[in-house]
Amino acid sequence: EDMCKEVGAYPQCAKCPEFVQPDSTPGVMTWEELLEHMDNLGEWGRGELKAWSKQASALQTADSKSQKEQATSSKQDLAHRVQLQNK
C-alpha cells in the first residue's frame, strides 16, 4: 500500500489486500445508500417505539400500584376515623 502511494498508483491499485475503493460520489447519496439509510432509520424507529412502549407500560403499572395503595390507605384511614368518632 505504501509502495503504491509512492508510485502514485494507490487509488487504482487492486492488488493491495486492505484496499477500499474511495467513494465515487462524495457528498452525494446514491439510491443504494439512500435505501440502506432508510432501512437503518426504520430499524432505529422500531427500536425506539419498543423502548417507549416498554417505558409507558412500566409507568402505567407503577401508577396502578400507587392507586391501589392509596385506595387501601383511604379505607384504613376511614375505618380509623370511624373508630375515633364512635368513642
Phi and psi in degrees as a GROMACS rama.xvg file:
@    title "Ramachandran Plot"
@    xaxis  label "Phi"
@    yaxis  label "Psi"
@TYPE xy
-63.2777  -39.1968  ASP-2
-63.8147  -42.4583  MET-3
-63.3478  -37.248  CYS-4
-65.7582  -39.4321  LYS-5
-64.1063  -38.1998  GLU-6
-85.8566  -7.72447  VAL-7
83.8318  15.2781  GLY-8
-102.403  3.47229  ALA-9
-57.085  -52.0314  TYR-10
-62.335  -25.2485  PRO-11
-99.0512  -2.19727  GLN-12
-77.7906  119.795  CYS-13
-101.881  -3.2461  ALA-14
-85.5897  -18.0259  LYS-15
-69.5819  131.217  CYS-16
-65.7047  -31.5427  PRO-17
-103.3  17.8656  GLU-18
-68.9621  129.923  PHE-19
-120.264  124.099  VAL-20
-61.0979  128.175  GLN-21
-66.6633  156.623  PRO-22
-60.4817  123.184  ASP-23
-78.167  -15.9444  SER-24
-130.129  69.9108  THR-25
-64.9559  134.036  PRO-26
81.4157  -2.23221  GLY-27
-125.146  133.538  VAL-28
-92.6868  125.178  MET-29
-83.0548  170.86  THR-30
-61.6757  -40.7184  TRP-31
-62.0379  -44.1005  GLU-32
-65.2533  -40.073  GLU-33
-63.8583  -45.125  LEU-34
-64.535  -39.6145  LEU-35
-64.8303  -41.7387  GLU-36
-62.5633  -42.7864  HIS-37
-65.1833  -39.1228  MET-38
-61.3349  -43.9314  ASP-39
-62.7987  -40.4947  ASN-40
-64.2354  -39.3437  LEU-41
-62.6143  -44.88  GLY-42
-62.5247  -43.8094  GLU-43
-61.4869  -44.1667  TRP-44
-62.6937  -42.2647  GLY-45
-63.2092  -39.0091  ARG-46
-64.3513  -41.7191  GLY-47
-64.7735  -43.3918  GLU-48
-61.9518  -40.5917  LEU-49
-63.0123  -42.6665  LYS-50
-66.1188  -43.4974  ALA-51
-64.1785  -40.8987  TRP-52
-62.7102  -42.6036  SER-53
-63.6392  -42.2087  LYS-54
-66.1999  -42.2632  GLN-55
-64.1203  -39.4849  ALA-56
-63.1259  -42.1348  SER-57
-64.2394  -39.318  ALA-58
-66.542  -39.9292  LEU-59
-66.0393  -39.4977  GLN-60
-64.5723  -44.2589  THR-61
-64.2083  -39.45  ALA-62
-66.3359  -41.5857  ASP-63
-67.0113  -34.877  SER-64
-65.4804  -42.1711  LYS-65
-68.1389  -33.456  SER-66
-66.7375  -40.1261  GLN-67
-64.6678  -41.5971  LYS-68
-64.3149  -39.6567  GLU-69
-66.0235  -40.0319  GLN-70
-65.2405  -42.9682  ALA-71
-63.6375  -43.0694  THR-72
-63.904  -40.2733  SER-73
-64.3485  -40.3578  SER-74
-64.5628  -42.1976  LYS-75
-65.3407  -40.5656  GLN-76
-64.3275  -42.6245  ASP-77
-63.2698  -44.0217  LEU-78
-62.0768  -40.5374  ALA-79
-64.6983  -41.6491  HIS-80
-64.4007  -40.1161  ARG-81
-61.9438  -42.6948  VAL-82
-62.5592  -40.8518  GLN-83
-68.4791  -38.246  LEU-84
-73.3227  -27.9482  GLN-85
-81.1606  -8.08942  ASN-86
